[in-house]
Amino acid sequence: MESAPPAPTDFAPAERAGDVELRAAVELACANPVLQAVLDAFSGLALVLNPERQVIAVNDAVLGRMGFDSAENTLGLRPGELLECLHAHDHPGGCGTSVSCALCGATNALEDSKSSGAQERGEFRLTVERDRAREAVEFEVLATPFELGDRELTLLTLRDISSLKRVELLERTFFHDVANTLSGIRGWNELLVESTDQELSDAARRVHRLINRLAEQVEYQRAVWRAAAGELQVEPVPISIFELVEDLQSVTLEHPTAHDRELELPELSSDAELVTDRSLLLRVLTNMLVNAFEATERGGQVRLDWSLEGGRVTFSVWNDAVMAKDVAQRVFERTFSTKADRGRGLGTYAMKLFGEVYLGGRVSFTSAEGKGTTFSIELPLGGPAPALN
């Protein structure tokens, strides 16, 4: 009798254990007092998995965090399914089988430990969605293979490091940006001391702009911090799209990334009014423009556009660069950055956080050879839904 062909997958194997095999593994794990003691001793989340990456035992921390009444409800699930990962059902094979799963630290650690027969470590970044709100969560994962009876199993432990990552992110972005701006202020301040009157006037204007930029960076970082913690207050007001575009032009032309690059603006033949939080929308669009300038060679062009359709407005920012596939898959992750230094990794995450959770819109992008990269935010003209205010 020919064996069945392997189930389709875009990454890790999709096959799952049959009900009889799964139940036998569960009973074996439950009957082992040493394994139960190990699970109980771990303060973080601990899961015992079969070779098909399915849960056969968990500790109480898993039940408490995910709100399960009993361990019975977790059996047979895979880690992303249990933890409600946004990508767990992207592929019919479930957790571990989609294109996005190739970048998952938990799935990679499990597959690597199976191949090496040794403990493997990774970082499990996932996005969960509950009550229309998305939350980024990071775990440090350890996948430890072991034998129990005649079965090869894996102990997967997860330690929540989200708060540590948030502090690390604050250090990376806030102090990086503030240090760069203060360096500029210091240089021009030295010139103020020694300059003639005319030079003094020119330098004073430059210092004023730098100080304003520093204040904006402080407020931006504070807004991101409050937004991630669910504490940001949205203040929707009617604004003119004409005026919004003018503000964007003024802000971005002063930004260092815009030097030697052209910004093409839309033809403003007719105005429209949008109800939204002006400050947050400006931050979203400024981030889009800054990212586009950074991706554009000197002498190149960045294009800002907007359109109206069906009571919604869409703003888009285009540049001719194309994102690598692995970058495109992770572009909205909170701690992901394409920069070589450790001072970045917030702009696209903030676009998504501000634009969707607080402004009630939809943030997306396209990137393809011959077409370049376009980031967009689509918003209701009447303002965000009352639940988001």
Secondary structure as UniProt FT lines:
FT   HELIX           19..30
FT   HELIX           33..41
FT   STRAND          45..49
FT   TURN            51..52
FT   STRAND          55..58
FT   HELIX           60..66
FT   HELIX           71..74
FT   TURN            75..76
FT   HELIX           79..82
FT   TURN            83..84
FT   TURN            86..89
FT   TURN            92..93
FT   TURN            95..96
FT   HELIX           99..103
FT   HELIX           105..116
FT   STRAND          120..130
FT   TURN            131..132
FT   STRAND          133..148
FT   TURN            149..150
FT   STRAND          151..160
FT   HELIX           162..170
FT   HELIX           171..175
FT   HELIX           176..194
FT   HELIX           197..228
FT   TURN            229..230
FT   STRAND          237..240
FT   HELIX           241..253
FT   HELIX           256..258
FT   TURN            259..260
FT   STRAND          262..264
FT   STRAND          273..276
FT   HELIX           278..295
FT   TURN            298..299
FT   STRAND          301..309
FT   TURN            310..311
FT   STRAND          312..319
FT   HELIX           325..330
FT   TURN            331..332
FT   TURN            334..335
FT   HELIX           347..352
FT   HELIX           353..358
FT   STRAND          362..368
FT   TURN            369..371
FT   STRAND          372..380
FT   TURN            381..382
FT   HELIX           386..388
//
